[in-house]
Amino acid sequence: MPYRRQAGNWDVVTFEKYRVEETVKANVITRPARKDALEAWSKPVVEAIGKAATDKKPQSFIQAYDNAIAGCNACHAAMGGGPLKTMSVYKITRAASPMFANIGVNP
């Protein structure tokens, strides 16, 4: 994990979980043919991330986060169509730094 700052701010995890849920809902509406794949990936992953945040267990979160990334990349590799002919060009990786380095997320 290149970015090792772990602030322990479970409120941020909970907020980002919500954002993923909203993004999945929007994608199901705009890409109905991908509904089954999106829901098969998102439901268990989002649930695991939420449980890790509720339980405040960093190792559980890391495992759920890695599973989410792996699921994203597997789905992208399996999807085709559109102008790109493949979604595999969208490869998700772990963050190397905070998105907003000027904003503290310590609890």
ZATOR-930246 format. One record per residue (C-alpha): x, y, z; residue in one letter. Coordinates in pm, 1 decimal, always signed. Layout:
<sites>
<site><east>X</east><north>Y</north><up>Z</up><residuo>A</residuo></site>
...
</sites>
This chain:
<sites>
<site><east>+0.0</east><north>+0.0</north><up>+0.0</up><residuo>M</residuo></site>
<site><east>+192.5</east><north>+307.2</north><up>-120.6</up><residuo>P</residuo></site>
<site><east>-18.0</east><north>+558.2</north><up>+73.0</up><residuo>Y</residuo></site>
<site><east>+2.1</east><north>+447.0</north><up>+433.9</up><residuo>R</residuo></site>
<site><east>-159.1</east><north>+737.8</north><up>+614.4</up><residuo>R</residuo></site>
<site><east>-444.7</east><north>+576.1</north><up>+800.2</up><residuo>Q</residuo></site>
<site><east>-632.4</east><north>+846.9</north><up>+983.2</up><residuo>A</residuo></site>
<site><east>-888.9</east><north>+613.1</north><up>+1134.6</up><residuo>G</residuo></site>
<site><east>-1168.1</east><north>+844.5</north><up>+1028.5</up><residuo>N</residuo></site>
<site><east>-1454.4</east><north>+601.2</north><up>+986.1</up><residuo>W</residuo></site>
<site><east>-1695.0</east><north>+887.2</north><up>+911.6</up><residuo>D</residuo></site>
<site><east>-1505.7</east><north>+946.6</north><up>+586.4</up><residuo>V</residuo></site>
<site><east>-1530.0</east><north>+575.6</north><up>+502.9</up><residuo>V</residuo></site>
<site><east>-1903.7</east><north>+584.2</north><up>+569.6</up><residuo>T</residuo></site>
<site><east>-1943.3</east><north>+892.1</north><up>+348.5</up><residuo>F</residuo></site>
<site><east>-1744.8</east><north>+737.8</north><up>+62.7</up><residuo>E</residuo></site>
<site><east>-1950.0</east><north>+418.4</north><up>+97.1</up><residuo>K</residuo></site>
<site><east>-2260.7</east><north>+630.6</north><up>+46.0</up><residuo>Y</residuo></site>
<site><east>-2103.0</east><north>+789.5</north><up>-263.3</up><residuo>R</residuo></site>
<site><east>-2029.6</east><north>+445.9</north><up>-410.9</up><residuo>V</residuo></site>
<site><east>-2389.7</east><north>+340.3</north><up>-350.9</up><residuo>E</residuo></site>
<site><east>-2515.5</east><north>+653.3</north><up>-527.8</up><residuo>E</residuo></site>
<site><east>-2275.3</east><north>+602.3</north><up>-818.7</up><residuo>T</residuo></site>
<site><east>-2390.5</east><north>+242.3</north><up>-861.1</up><residuo>V</residuo></site>
<site><east>-2755.6</east><north>+355.5</north><up>-860.0</up><residuo>K</residuo></site>
<site><east>-2681.7</east><north>+610.5</north><up>-1131.4</up><residuo>A</residuo></site>
<site><east>-2492.3</east><north>+354.9</north><up>-1340.0</up><residuo>N</residuo></site>
<site><east>-2776.6</east><north>+104.9</north><up>-1313.0</up><residuo>V</residuo></site>
<site><east>-3008.8</east><north>+370.7</north><up>-1455.6</up><residuo>I</residuo></site>
<site><east>-2775.2</east><north>+486.2</north><up>-1732.5</up><residuo>T</residuo></site>
<site><east>-2638.1</east><north>+139.2</north><up>-1813.9</up><residuo>R</residuo></site>
<site><east>-2925.5</east><north>-102.4</north><up>-1748.0</up><residuo>P</residuo></site>
<site><east>-2752.7</east><north>-385.3</north><up>-1935.8</up><residuo>A</residuo></site>
<site><east>-2480.3</east><north>-380.4</north><up>-1669.5</up><residuo>R</residuo></site>
<site><east>-2720.1</east><north>-389.4</north><up>-1373.8</up><residuo>K</residuo></site>
<site><east>-2657.7</east><north>-753.3</north><up>-1280.2</up><residuo>D</residuo></site>
<site><east>-2279.2</east><north>-715.9</north><up>-1290.2</up><residuo>A</residuo></site>
<site><east>-2285.3</east><north>-390.6</north><up>-1092.8</up><residuo>L</residuo></site>
<site><east>-2513.3</east><north>-527.3</north><up>-824.1</up><residuo>E</residuo></site>
<site><east>-2326.3</east><north>-858.1</north><up>-796.4</up><residuo>A</residuo></site>
<site><east>-2008.4</east><north>-662.9</north><up>-729.6</up><residuo>W</residuo></site>
<site><east>-2139.0</east><north>-372.2</north><up>-525.1</up><residuo>S</residuo></site>
<site><east>-2373.0</east><north>-532.4</north><up>-273.6</up><residuo>K</residuo></site>
<site><east>-2122.5</east><north>-759.0</north><up>-93.7</up><residuo>P</residuo></site>
<site><east>-1832.9</east><north>-514.4</north><up>-127.4</up><residuo>V</residuo></site>
<site><east>-2023.2</east><north>-211.0</north><up>-2.6</up><residuo>V</residuo></site>
<site><east>-2168.9</east><north>-414.8</north><up>+281.1</up><residuo>E</residuo></site>
<site><east>-1820.3</east><north>-532.2</north><up>+385.6</up><residuo>A</residuo></site>
<site><east>-1682.4</east><north>-177.0</north><up>+374.0</up><residuo>I</residuo></site>
<site><east>-1974.1</east><north>-52.4</north><up>+582.9</up><residuo>G</residuo></site>
<site><east>-1928.6</east><north>-329.4</north><up>+839.4</up><residuo>K</residuo></site>
<site><east>-1556.2</east><north>-254.1</north><up>+866.8</up><residuo>A</residuo></site>
<site><east>-1638.3</east><north>+112.7</north><up>+929.9</up><residuo>A</residuo></site>
<site><east>-1903.8</east><north>+29.1</north><up>+1188.6</up><residuo>T</residuo></site>
<site><east>-1671.5</east><north>-217.1</north><up>+1363.0</up><residuo>D</residuo></site>
<site><east>-1370.3</east><north>+18.9</north><up>+1319.3</up><residuo>K</residuo></site>
<site><east>-1152.2</east><north>-267.1</north><up>+1196.9</up><residuo>K</residuo></site>
<site><east>-870.8</east><north>-147.5</north><up>+969.6</up><residuo>P</residuo></site>
<site><east>-775.8</east><north>-495.5</north><up>+845.2</up><residuo>Q</residuo></site>
<site><east>-1135.7</east><north>-571.9</north><up>+750.7</up><residuo>S</residuo></site>
<site><east>-1153.6</east><north>-241.1</north><up>+567.7</up><residuo>F</residuo></site>
<site><east>-829.1</east><north>-305.7</north><up>+378.5</up><residuo>I</residuo></site>
<site><east>-954.5</east><north>-647.8</north><up>+268.5</up><residuo>Q</residuo></site>
<site><east>-1292.1</east><north>-505.6</north><up>+158.5</up><residuo>A</residuo></site>
<site><east>-1121.5</east><north>-216.5</north><up>-21.1</up><residuo>Y</residuo></site>
<site><east>-886.5</east><north>-452.7</north><up>-206.0</up><residuo>D</residuo></site>
<site><east>-1183.8</east><north>-672.4</north><up>-299.4</up><residuo>N</residuo></site>
<site><east>-1363.0</east><north>-365.1</north><up>-431.9</up><residuo>A</residuo></site>
<site><east>-1065.8</east><north>-271.0</north><up>-649.3</up><residuo>I</residuo></site>
<site><east>-1029.3</east><north>-627.0</north><up>-779.3</up><residuo>A</residuo></site>
<site><east>-1400.6</east><north>-639.1</north><up>-858.4</up><residuo>G</residuo></site>
<site><east>-1388.9</east><north>-307.2</north><up>-1042.9</up><residuo>C</residuo></site>
<site><east>-1099.1</east><north>-420.3</north><up>-1256.3</up><residuo>N</residuo></site>
<site><east>-1250.7</east><north>-762.6</north><up>-1328.5</up><residuo>A</residuo></site>
<site><east>-1576.8</east><north>-602.5</north><up>-1436.5</up><residuo>C</residuo></site>
<site><east>-1399.3</east><north>-345.7</north><up>-1652.0</up><residuo>H</residuo></site>
<site><east>-1200.4</east><north>-622.4</north><up>-1821.8</up><residuo>A</residuo></site>
<site><east>-1518.6</east><north>-820.1</north><up>-1890.7</up><residuo>A</residuo></site>
<site><east>-1721.5</east><north>-529.8</north><up>-2029.7</up><residuo>M</residuo></site>
<site><east>-1710.5</east><north>-435.5</north><up>-2393.7</up><residuo>G</residuo></site>
<site><east>-1888.9</east><north>-207.0</north><up>-2630.3</up><residuo>G</residuo></site>
<site><east>-1901.6</east><north>+163.4</north><up>-2676.9</up><residuo>G</residuo></site>
<site><east>-1638.5</east><north>+373.2</north><up>-2846.7</up><residuo>P</residuo></site>
<site><east>-1352.2</east><north>+212.8</north><up>-2650.5</up><residuo>L</residuo></site>
<site><east>-1456.3</east><north>-146.4</north><up>-2732.0</up><residuo>K</residuo></site>
<site><east>-1332.1</east><north>-241.3</north><up>-2384.4</up><residuo>T</residuo></site>
<site><east>-1350.6</east><north>-95.9</north><up>-2035.9</up><residuo>M</residuo></site>
<site><east>-1020.2</east><north>-254.8</north><up>-1934.8</up><residuo>S</residuo></site>
<site><east>-844.6</east><north>+75.7</north><up>-2003.5</up><residuo>V</residuo></site>
<site><east>-996.8</east><north>+192.0</north><up>-1672.7</up><residuo>Y</residuo></site>
<site><east>-771.4</east><north>+22.4</north><up>-1417.6</up><residuo>K</residuo></site>
<site><east>-834.3</east><north>+108.4</north><up>-1054.7</up><residuo>I</residuo></site>
<site><east>-535.4</east><north>+117.8</north><up>-818.3</up><residuo>T</residuo></site>
<site><east>-477.7</east><north>+216.1</north><up>-457.5</up><residuo>R</residuo></site>
<site><east>-434.0</east><north>+585.3</north><up>-396.1</up><residuo>A</residuo></site>
<site><east>-72.3</east><north>+698.5</north><up>-374.4</up><residuo>A</residuo></site>
<site><east>-167.2</east><north>+1012.7</north><up>-183.9</up><residuo>S</residuo></site>
<site><east>-475.9</east><north>+1174.1</north><up>-36.2</up><residuo>P</residuo></site>
<site><east>-716.0</east><north>+1321.0</north><up>-290.1</up><residuo>M</residuo></site>
<site><east>-703.6</east><north>+1657.5</north><up>-117.3</up><residuo>F</residuo></site>
<site><east>-367.5</east><north>+1680.0</north><up>+56.5</up><residuo>A</residuo></site>
<site><east>-459.5</east><north>+2017.2</north><up>+203.9</up><residuo>N</residuo></site>
<site><east>-759.7</east><north>+1880.0</north><up>+397.7</up><residuo>I</residuo></site>
<site><east>-700.6</east><north>+1693.1</north><up>+720.9</up><residuo>G</residuo></site>
<site><east>-913.9</east><north>+1384.2</north><up>+778.0</up><residuo>V</residuo></site>
<site><east>-795.1</east><north>+1297.2</north><up>+1126.9</up><residuo>N</residuo></site>
<site><east>-1079.8</east><north>+1231.7</north><up>+1369.2</up><residuo>P</residuo></site>
</sites>
